[in-house]
Amino acid sequence: MTGKHYPVRQFFEGLMGARALPYLLHLRPLEWPIMSAHFLLGTLLAAGWGLKAGPTLLGWLVFVALMNGGTLAINSAFDKDEGDIGYLKAPPKPPEHLLLFSCVLLGAATLLGFLLPLPFAFINLACVIMSVLYSVPPPRLKARAGWDLLINCLGFGLATPLAGWALTGRPFSRAILLASIGFAFLFATLYPMTQIYQVAEDSRRGDYTLVIRVGVGRSLWLALVAALVAHGCFLAGILPLGRTPLYLLPSLLGWLAVLAPWLRGWRTWTNSRHEAGMYWGLGAWAVTDLNMLALLWPPHS
C-alpha cells in the first residue's frame, strides 16, 4: 500500500498513521477536484463572482467531502475490491470500521445540509438516500443493470450542479435545468467507461452491471448516443440566450476524441488501456464544465 510507487501515501501515512490512512484513501480524495468543479459550476453560474465564501465552503464540505466521500466509502465497505477502482489504484483492504465511518459522514452531511437553503438540503438528502440504495444490500442498485446507470446519472450528473446552484438560494433558471439534464445524459457517457476495466471484479462479486449485461461494444455505442443527447440539451439551454452553437464544439469534439478510438479498438485493448480511457473521459468532462461555464456565465457578474 505504501511502497515506492506511492510516495504520497507514504507521506500521509507518516502524518496519520497506518491505521487511519485507509479511511482517508477510501474517501477517494483524488475525485474531489472533479466533484468540486462540477459542484461549483452550478454555484458560479448562479452567482458569478458574487458568491459568499462562508456558505460556499460549508456547502462544499457537506456535498463533496462528507456526502460524496461517504458515498464512496460505503461503496468500498461492501465491494471489498482487490483491483484498481475509480480514483484509487491498489486500494487498501477496507478497514474494520469503514461502514460505521461512512454512515457517520453521510449522517453529518444530512444534518449540516439543513443549515443551508432548503433546496440544497433536499437535493443533498436525496443524494444520501441514493448512496445507500446504490451500495447497501438488499437493494444494492449498483448490482442491477440499468439502475446503476440511473443512480449515477441522477446523483453526479443532474444533482451536483443543481446543488451548487441551490446553495446560493436563487431560483432555478431554464438554462441550469437544461444544462443539468444534459449532464445527466453525459454521465451515461462516462459511466460505462468506469466499468469496462472492472468487469472481472464485478463478475466475481456477482454484480450484474450495465457493461456486463450489454457488452463492451454496445455500452460504448450507448455512451456515444448519450453524449449527442447531452449536447442537444446544452444547445437547447444556450440558444434562447443568443449564444452561438459553435461554442459547444470544444466539448463535443473532446468526447468524440475519447470515444472514436475506443469504439475502433476496444476488442484489442487491455484493462489498463480501458482504465486510461476512463481518465481521458474525465478530461473531456472537465472541458465540458469549462465550456458550459463560459457559455452560461451570468450577465450580472
C-alpha positions in Angstrom: 0.0 0.0 0.0 2.8 2.4 0.8 5.5 1.1 -1.5 7.9 3.1 -3.6 5.3 3.7 -6.3 3.1 5.6 -3.8 5.3 8.2 -2.1 2.2 10.5 -1.4 0.7 7.6 0.6 3.9 7.2 2.5 3.9 10.9 3.4 0.3 10.8 4.7 0.9 7.5 6.5 3.7 9.3 8.4 1.2 12.1 9.3 -1.9 10.0 10.1 -0.6 6.5 10.9 -1.0 3.3 9.1 -4.4 2.5 10.7 -6.0 5.8 9.8 -4.7 6.2 6.2 -7.1 3.6 4.6 -10.1 5.5 5.9 -8.8 8.6 4.0 -8.0 6.6 0.9 -11.4 5.1 0.7 -12.9 8.6 0.6 -11.1 8.7 -2.8 -9.9 12.3 -2.4 -8.5 12.2 -6.0 -12.1 12.5 -7.1 -12.7 15.7 -5.1 -11.3 18.1 -7.6 -13.6 16.7 -10.3 -16.6 16.7 -8.0 -15.7 20.2 -6.7 -15.5 21.6 -10.2 -18.9 20.2 -11.2 -20.5 21.4 -8.0 -19.0 24.9 -8.2 -20.1 25.1 -11.8 -23.7 25.5 -10.5 -22.7 28.0 -7.8 -20.7 30.1 -10.3 -23.5 30.1 -12.9 -25.9 31.3 -10.2 -23.9 34.0 -8.5 -20.8 34.6 -10.6 -18.0 36.1 -8.6 -20.7 37.4 -6.1 -20.8 34.0 -4.2 -20.4 34.2 -0.5 -17.3 32.4 0.9 -18.9 31.0 4.1 -21.9 29.2 2.7 -19.9 28.1 -0.3 -17.3 26.4 1.9 -19.9 24.8 4.1 -21.8 23.6 1.0 -18.5 22.1 -0.4 -17.8 20.4 2.9 -21.3 18.9 3.0 -21.7 17.8 -0.6 -18.2 17.0 -1.7 -16.2 15.9 1.4 -18.9 14.4 3.6 -21.7 13.2 1.2 -19.6 12.2 -1.8 -16.7 10.9 0.4 -19.2 8.9 2.5 -20.8 7.6 -0.7 -17.5 6.2 -1.9 -16.5 4.9 1.5 -19.8 3.0 1.9 -19.4 1.6 -1.6 -15.9 0.3 -0.7 -17.2 -1.2 2.6 -19.5 -3.5 0.7 -17.5 -4.0 -2.5 -14.1 -5.0 -0.9 -12.3 -4.5 -4.2 -8.9 -6.0 -4.7 -8.0 -4.4 -8.0 -7.9 -0.8 -9.1 -11.1 1.2 -8.7 -12.0 4.7 -9.8 -9.6 7.3 -8.4 -7.8 4.7 -6.3 -5.2 2.4 -7.5 -4.3 -0.7 -5.5 -6.9 0.0 -2.8 -6.0 -1.0 0.7 -8.2 -3.6 2.4 -11.3 -1.8 3.8 -10.6 -1.2 7.5 -12.7 -2.7 10.2 -14.9 0.3 10.9 -15.3 1.7 7.4 -19.0 1.1 7.3 -19.6 2.9 10.5 -17.3 5.7 9.4 -19.2 6.1 6.1 -22.5 6.2 8.0 -21.2 9.0 10.3 -20.1 11.0 7.3 -23.5 10.6 5.5 -25.4 11.4 8.7 -23.2 14.6 9.2 -23.8 15.6 5.6 -27.6 15.3 6.1 -27.7 17.3 9.3 -25.3 20.0 8.2 -27.1 20.3 4.9 -30.1 21.8 6.7 -28.0 24.8 7.8 -28.1 25.9 4.1 -31.0 26.8 1.8 -33.8 24.1 1.8 -33.5 23.3 -1.9 -29.8 22.4 -1.3 -30.7 20.4 1.8 -33.3 18.3 0.0 -31.0 17.7 -3.0 -28.3 16.6 -0.7 -30.7 14.4 1.3 -31.8 12.7 -2.0 -28.2 12.0 -2.8 -27.6 10.4 0.6 -30.6 8.2 0.1 -29.4 7.2 -3.4 -26.0 6.4 -2.0 -27.4 3.9 0.5 -29.7 2.3 -2.2 -26.8 2.1 -4.6 -24.3 0.2 -2.4 -26.2 -1.4 0.6 -28.0 -4.8 0.2 -30.6 -5.8 -0.3 -31.4 -3.0 -2.8 -27.8 -2.6 -3.9 -28.8 -0.9 -7.1 -25.2 -0.9 -8.4 -25.6 -4.6 -9.0 -28.7 -4.2 -11.1 -28.1 -3.2 -14.7 -29.9 0.0 -15.6 -30.5 1.0 -12.0 -26.7 1.5 -11.6 -26.7 3.9 -14.5 -29.8 5.8 -13.4 -28.5 6.5 -9.9 -25.2 7.8 -11.2 -26.9 10.0 -13.8 -29.2 11.5 -11.3 -26.7 11.8 -8.5 -23.5 13.1 -10.1 -24.8 14.3 -13.5 -28.0 16.1 -12.6 -28.0 16.8 -8.8 -24.4 18.1 -8.4 -24.7 21.3 -10.4 -28.2 21.8 -9.2 -27.0 21.5 -5.6 -24.3 24.1 -6.3 -26.9 26.5 -7.7 -29.3 25.8 -4.9 -26.6 26.8 -2.4 -27.0 30.4 -3.5 -30.7 30.5 -2.7 -31.5 31.7 -6.3 -34.5 30.1 -8.1 -33.5 27.7 -10.8 -33.3 29.1 -14.3 -34.3 27.3 -17.5 -30.7 27.2 -18.6 -29.4 25.5 -15.5 -32.2 22.9 -15.6 -31.4 22.0 -19.2 -27.7 22.0 -18.6 -28.1 19.7 -15.6 -30.3 17.3 -17.6 -27.6 17.4 -20.2 -25.0 16.5 -17.6 -27.3 13.6 -16.5 -27.1 12.2 -20.1 -23.3 13.0 -20.2 -22.8 10.8 -17.2 -24.4 8.0 -19.2 -21.4 8.5 -21.5 -18.9 8.4 -18.7 -20.4 5.6 -16.6 -19.7 2.7 -18.9 -16.1 3.9 -19.0 -15.8 3.4 -15.3 -17.0 -0.2 -15.5 -15.3 -1.7 -18.5 -11.9 -2.3 -16.8 -13.7 -3.7 -13.7 -15.7 -6.4 -15.5 -13.7 -9.2 -13.9 -14.1 -7.8 -10.4 -17.8 -7.1 -10.8 -18.4 -10.6 -12.3 -16.5 -12.2 -9.3 -18.9 -10.4 -6.9 -21.9 -11.3 -8.9 -22.8 -7.7 -9.8 -24.7 -7.6 -13.0 -23.6 -4.2 -14.2 -24.7 -2.4 -17.4 -21.5 -3.3 -19.2 -21.7 -6.9 -18.2 -25.3 -7.0 -19.4 -25.0 -5.3 -22.8 -21.3 -5.9 -23.5 -18.4 -3.5 -24.0 -19.1 -2.6 -27.6 -22.8 -1.8 -27.1 -22.1 0.1 -24.0 -19.6 2.3 -25.9 -22.3 3.0 -28.6 -24.7 3.8 -25.8 -22.1 6.3 -24.5 -21.8 7.9 -27.9 -25.6 8.3 -28.2 -25.8 9.7 -24.7 -23.1 12.3 -25.5 -25.0 13.5 -28.5 -28.3 13.8 -26.5 -26.4 15.7 -23.7 -25.1 18.2 -26.2 -28.6 18.6 -27.6 -29.8 19.6 -24.1 -26.9 22.0 -23.8 -27.8 23.5 -27.1 -31.5 23.9 -26.0 -30.2 25.8 -22.9 -27.9 28.2 -24.7 -30.0 29.1 -27.8 -32.6 31.3 -26.0 -29.6 33.3 -24.6 -28.4 34.1 -28.0 -25.1 32.1 -27.7 -23.6 30.7 -30.9 -23.9 26.9 -31.1 -20.4 26.6 -32.5 -19.1 27.5 -29.0 -20.2 24.0 -27.9 -17.7 22.4 -30.4 -14.8 22.1 -27.9 -16.9 19.9 -25.6 -18.4 17.8 -28.4 -15.0 17.3 -30.1 -13.4 16.3 -26.8 -15.9 13.5 -26.3 -15.6 12.3 -29.9 -11.8 12.2 -29.5 -12.2 9.9 -26.5 -14.9 7.6 -27.9 -13.9 7.2 -31.6 -10.6 5.4 -30.9 -12.3 3.3 -28.2 -15.1 2.2 -30.5 -12.5 1.2 -33.1 -10.1 -0.6 -30.9 -11.8 -1.9 -27.8 -11.5 -5.6 -28.7 -7.7 -5.4 -28.5 -7.4 -3.0 -25.6 -6.0 -4.3 -22.3 -7.7 -3.5 -18.9 -5.0 -0.8 -18.2 -5.8 0.9 -21.5 -9.5 0.8 -20.8 -8.7 2.4 -17.4 -6.7 5.1 -19.1 -9.6 5.7 -21.4 -11.8 6.4 -18.4 -9.4 9.2 -17.3 -9.4 10.6 -20.8 -13.2 10.7 -20.4 -12.8 12.7 -17.1 -10.6 15.1 -19.1 -13.4 15.5 -21.6 -15.8 16.1 -18.7 -13.6 19.0 -17.5 -13.7 20.5 -21.0 -17.5 20.4 -20.9 -17.6 22.1 -17.5 -15.4 24.9 -18.7 -17.4 25.2 -22.0 -20.7 25.5 -20.1 -19.2 27.9 -17.6 -18.2 30.2 -20.5 -21.5 29.9 -22.3 -23.8 30.4 -19.3 -21.8 32.8 -17.2 -24.3 35.1 -15.5 -24.5 38.5 -17.3 -24.9 40.4 -13.9 -21.5 39.3 -12.8 
